[in-house]
């Protein structure tokens, strides 16, 4: 329910507005003393403030100025019997949302209050979305290796030094880049990301540097490139190892000159960007293979940051699980769930070839698919990827190839039964065998439902 606060020294006006708004299902409070009303506003949240201008102890303009100084977020509608262009302009300059004359017209009041509430709700929604996004983009980890990364970020973020982030897919390279930008002196300026692997080689230059109208077939309008869009901010070049040699040469020139030139253009354009790059490739090997420029590598690799894979920081997995549970449940309006010790132990023992991204996806799958308040290892075993079956389980046998095949077959059948909730008919159909054959296999391998 939207709430409205009225501050007006005439109690009849307050009661009249209160009656109109409460009939339309608004929650309404009022104060006839401006100072008391302002004090109340500091400790209670309202969607709209209806504020009189002429009051004995404190004018509406003084209240409005205090609201601004105290950084109270609320839409203010000024009301006054002394309507003038001067008052309306002054109120607008101080941040008022609207201005209504007395005697108050009911329809105009309702329209103004409704619009102010909609604006407040939109601001609140955007604020919550931003908060959720920031929560999702928080770097989580207490392991020694991860703490060293966070310390490095804290140290280098305020500088304009170029940073090269390396690590496997899904380790959180983009997260680190965003954290560097957030802590930098450019935090209030744009953070522009370019996935070099996702852009065809023939379009990468246009994407980075823009193009002039008619520069090539299909260039019907002038385009601003990512370097210009990131001016005064941060440009994050993800998967830099997949960039073409021609584009690498232009990036190198842009770094050296601090200027770029649009495709099809002749004018040099000044750009001031902080460049952060990332790759999952070994750039030293790419240089040897002739796929990456050594001079560009040295330009980009001023500060190297290596993000370890999740399997090398398993102590952080319980923290990440808790973080993902909270963000996923909040995003889907689910009640918070708990993973017991057996579930966490099982998840810690996985290899996580997809790293943090894979862990997050698995946690989301489990929360959605298992409607329980407390989740155990037994609950989640059928939802985990095949990596839960360790290679050692197959190698810890005799040298008999037949035994190896039988052990592999047992693990495969068990996995399919778990995935199909032990439905024999469905599992047999997926395996392409008769039900009786499946029963025989289960008996042979001593497979029973847990």
LINGI-V402311 format. One record per residue. N is the residue number from 0. RES is the residue in three letters. SS is DSSP state (2 for helix, 1 for strand, 0 for the rest). Layout:
# LINGI-V402311
n & res & ss
N & RES & SS
N & RES & SS
This chain:
# LINGI-V402311
n & res & ss
0 & UNK & 0
1 & UNK & 0
2 & UNK & 1
3 & UNK & 1
4 & UNK & 1
5 & UNK & 1
6 & UNK & 1
7 & UNK & 0
8 & UNK & 0
9 & UNK & 0
10 & UNK & 2
11 & UNK & 2
12 & UNK & 2
13 & UNK & 2
14 & UNK & 2
15 & UNK & 2
16 & UNK & 2
17 & UNK & 2
18 & UNK & 2
19 & UNK & 2
20 & UNK & 2
21 & UNK & 2
22 & UNK & 2
23 & UNK & 0
24 & UNK & 0
25 & UNK & 0
26 & UNK & 1
27 & UNK & 1
28 & UNK & 1
29 & UNK & 1
30 & UNK & 1
31 & UNK & 0
32 & UNK & 0
33 & UNK & 2
34 & UNK & 2
35 & UNK & 2
36 & UNK & 2
37 & UNK & 2
38 & UNK & 2
39 & UNK & 2
40 & UNK & 2
41 & UNK & 2
42 & UNK & 2
43 & UNK & 0
44 & UNK & 0
45 & UNK & 0
46 & UNK & 0
47 & UNK & 1
48 & UNK & 1
49 & UNK & 1
50 & UNK & 1
51 & UNK & 1
52 & UNK & 0
53 & UNK & 0
54 & UNK & 0
55 & UNK & 0
56 & UNK & 0
57 & UNK & 0
58 & UNK & 0
59 & UNK & 2
60 & UNK & 2
61 & UNK & 2
62 & UNK & 2
63 & UNK & 2
64 & UNK & 2
65 & UNK & 2
66 & UNK & 2
67 & UNK & 2
68 & UNK & 2
69 & UNK & 0
70 & UNK & 0
71 & UNK & 0
72 & UNK & 0
73 & UNK & 0
74 & UNK & 1
75 & UNK & 1
76 & UNK & 1
77 & UNK & 1
78 & UNK & 1
79 & UNK & 1
80 & UNK & 0
81 & UNK & 0
82 & UNK & 0
83 & UNK & 0
84 & UNK & 2
85 & UNK & 2
86 & UNK & 2
87 & UNK & 2
88 & UNK & 2
89 & UNK & 2
90 & UNK & 2
91 & UNK & 2
92 & UNK & 2
93 & UNK & 0
94 & UNK & 0
95 & UNK & 0
96 & UNK & 0
97 & UNK & 1
98 & UNK & 1
99 & UNK & 1
100 & UNK & 1
101 & UNK & 0
102 & UNK & 0
103 & UNK & 0
104 & UNK & 0
105 & UNK & 2
106 & UNK & 2
107 & UNK & 2
108 & UNK & 2
109 & UNK & 2
110 & UNK & 2
111 & UNK & 2
112 & UNK & 2
113 & UNK & 2
114 & UNK & 2
115 & UNK & 2
116 & UNK & 2
117 & UNK & 2
118 & UNK & 2
119 & UNK & 2
120 & UNK & 2
121 & UNK & 2
122 & UNK & 2
123 & UNK & 2
124 & UNK & 2
125 & UNK & 2
126 & UNK & 2
127 & UNK & 2
128 & UNK & 2
129 & UNK & 2
130 & UNK & 2
131 & UNK & 2
132 & UNK & 2
133 & UNK & 2
134 & UNK & 2
135 & UNK & 2
136 & UNK & 0
137 & UNK & 0
138 & UNK & 0
139 & UNK & 0
140 & UNK & 0
141 & UNK & 0
142 & UNK & 0
143 & UNK & 2
144 & UNK & 2
145 & UNK & 2
146 & UNK & 2
147 & UNK & 2
148 & UNK & 2
149 & UNK & 2
150 & UNK & 2
151 & UNK & 2
152 & UNK & 2
153 & UNK & 2
154 & UNK & 2
155 & UNK & 2
156 & UNK & 0
157 & UNK & 0
158 & UNK & 0
159 & UNK & 0
160 & UNK & 0
161 & UNK & 0
162 & UNK & 1
163 & UNK & 1
164 & UNK & 1
165 & UNK & 1
166 & UNK & 0
167 & UNK & 0
168 & UNK & 0
169 & UNK & 0
170 & UNK & 0
171 & UNK & 0
172 & UNK & 2
173 & UNK & 2
174 & UNK & 2
175 & UNK & 2
176 & UNK & 2
177 & UNK & 2
178 & UNK & 2
179 & UNK & 2
180 & UNK & 2
181 & UNK & 2
182 & UNK & 2
183 & UNK & 0
184 & UNK & 0
185 & UNK & 0
186 & UNK & 0
187 & UNK & 0
188 & UNK & 0
189 & UNK & 0
190 & UNK & 1
191 & UNK & 1
192 & UNK & 1
193 & UNK & 1
194 & UNK & 1
195 & UNK & 2
196 & UNK & 2
197 & UNK & 2
198 & UNK & 0
199 & UNK & 0
200 & UNK & 2
201 & UNK & 2
202 & UNK & 2
203 & UNK & 2
204 & UNK & 2
205 & UNK & 2
206 & UNK & 2
207 & UNK & 2
208 & UNK & 2
209 & UNK & 0
210 & UNK & 1
211 & UNK & 0
212 & UNK & 0
213 & UNK & 0
214 & UNK & 0
215 & UNK & 0
216 & UNK & 0
217 & UNK & 0
218 & UNK & 0
219 & UNK & 0
220 & UNK & 0
221 & UNK & 0
222 & UNK & 1
223 & UNK & 0
224 & UNK & 0
225 & UNK & 2
226 & UNK & 2
227 & UNK & 2
228 & UNK & 2
229 & UNK & 0
230 & UNK & 0
231 & UNK & 0
232 & UNK & 0
233 & UNK & 1
234 & UNK & 1
235 & UNK & 1
236 & UNK & 1
237 & UNK & 1
238 & UNK & 0
239 & UNK & 2
240 & UNK & 2
241 & UNK & 2
242 & UNK & 0
243 & UNK & 0
244 & UNK & 2
245 & UNK & 2
246 & UNK & 2
247 & UNK & 2
248 & UNK & 2
249 & UNK & 2
250 & UNK & 2
251 & UNK & 2
252 & UNK & 2
253 & UNK & 2
254 & UNK & 2
255 & UNK & 2
256 & UNK & 2
257 & UNK & 0
258 & UNK & 1
259 & UNK & 1
260 & UNK & 0
261 & UNK & 0
262 & UNK & 1
263 & UNK & 0
264 & UNK & 0
265 & UNK & 0
266 & UNK & 0
267 & UNK & 0
268 & UNK & 1
269 & UNK & 1
270 & UNK & 0
271 & UNK & 0
272 & UNK & 0
273 & UNK & 1
274 & UNK & 1
275 & UNK & 1
276 & UNK & 1
277 & UNK & 1
278 & UNK & 1
279 & UNK & 0
280 & UNK & 0
281 & UNK & 0
282 & UNK & 2
283 & UNK & 2
284 & UNK & 2
285 & UNK & 2
286 & UNK & 2
287 & UNK & 2
288 & UNK & 0
289 & UNK & 0
290 & UNK & 0
291 & UNK & 0
292 & UNK & 0
293 & UNK & 2
294 & UNK & 2
295 & UNK & 2
296 & UNK & 2
297 & UNK & 2
298 & UNK & 2
299 & UNK & 2
300 & UNK & 0
301 & UNK & 0
302 & UNK & 1
303 & UNK & 1
304 & UNK & 1
305 & UNK & 1
306 & UNK & 0
307 & UNK & 0
308 & UNK & 0
309 & UNK & 2
310 & UNK & 2
311 & UNK & 2
312 & UNK & 0
313 & UNK & 2
314 & UNK & 2
315 & UNK & 2
316 & UNK & 2
317 & UNK & 2
318 & UNK & 2
319 & UNK & 2
320 & UNK & 2
321 & UNK & 2
322 & UNK & 2
323 & UNK & 2
324 & UNK & 2
325 & UNK & 2
326 & UNK & 2
327 & UNK & 2
328 & UNK & 2
329 & UNK & 2
330 & UNK & 2
331 & UNK & 2
332 & UNK & 0
333 & UNK & 0
334 & UNK & 0
335 & UNK & 0
336 & UNK & 0
337 & UNK & 1
338 & UNK & 1
339 & UNK & 0
340 & UNK & 2
341 & UNK & 2
342 & UNK & 2
343 & UNK & 2
344 & UNK & 2
345 & UNK & 2
346 & UNK & 2
347 & UNK & 2
348 & UNK & 0
349 & UNK & 0
350 & UNK & 0
351 & UNK & 0
352 & UNK & 0
353 & UNK & 0
354 & UNK & 2
355 & UNK & 2
356 & UNK & 2
357 & UNK & 2
358 & UNK & 2
359 & UNK & 2
360 & UNK & 2
361 & UNK & 2
362 & UNK & 2
363 & UNK & 2
364 & UNK & 2
365 & UNK & 2
366 & UNK & 2
367 & UNK & 2
368 & UNK & 2
369 & UNK & 0
370 & UNK & 0
371 & UNK & 0
372 & UNK & 0
373 & UNK & 1
374 & UNK & 1
375 & UNK & 0
376 & UNK & 2
377 & UNK & 2
378 & UNK & 2
379 & UNK & 2
380 & UNK & 2
381 & UNK & 2
382 & UNK & 2
383 & UNK & 0
384 & UNK & 0
385 & UNK & 2
386 & UNK & 2
387 & UNK & 2
388 & UNK & 0
389 & UNK & 0
390 & UNK & 2
391 & UNK & 2
392 & UNK & 2
393 & UNK & 2
394 & UNK & 2
395 & UNK & 0
396 & UNK & 0
397 & UNK & 0
398 & UNK & 0
399 & UNK & 0
400 & UNK & 2
401 & UNK & 2
402 & UNK & 2
403 & UNK & 2
404 & UNK & 2
405 & UNK & 2
406 & UNK & 2
407 & UNK & 2
408 & UNK & 2
409 & UNK & 2
410 & UNK & 2
411 & UNK & 2
412 & UNK & 2
413 & UNK & 2
414 & UNK & 2
415 & UNK & 2
416 & UNK & 2
417 & UNK & 2
418 & UNK & 2
419 & UNK & 0
420 & UNK & 0
421 & UNK & 0
422 & UNK & 0
423 & UNK & 2
424 & UNK & 2
425 & UNK & 2
426 & UNK & 2
427 & UNK & 2
428 & UNK & 2
429 & UNK & 2
430 & UNK & 2
431 & UNK & 0
432 & UNK & 0
433 & UNK & 0
434 & UNK & 2
435 & UNK & 2
436 & UNK & 2
437 & UNK & 2
438 & UNK & 2
439 & UNK & 2
440 & UNK & 2
441 & UNK & 2
442 & UNK & 2
443 & UNK & 2
444 & UNK & 0
445 & UNK & 0
446 & UNK & 0
447 & UNK & 0
448 & UNK & 0
449 & UNK & 0
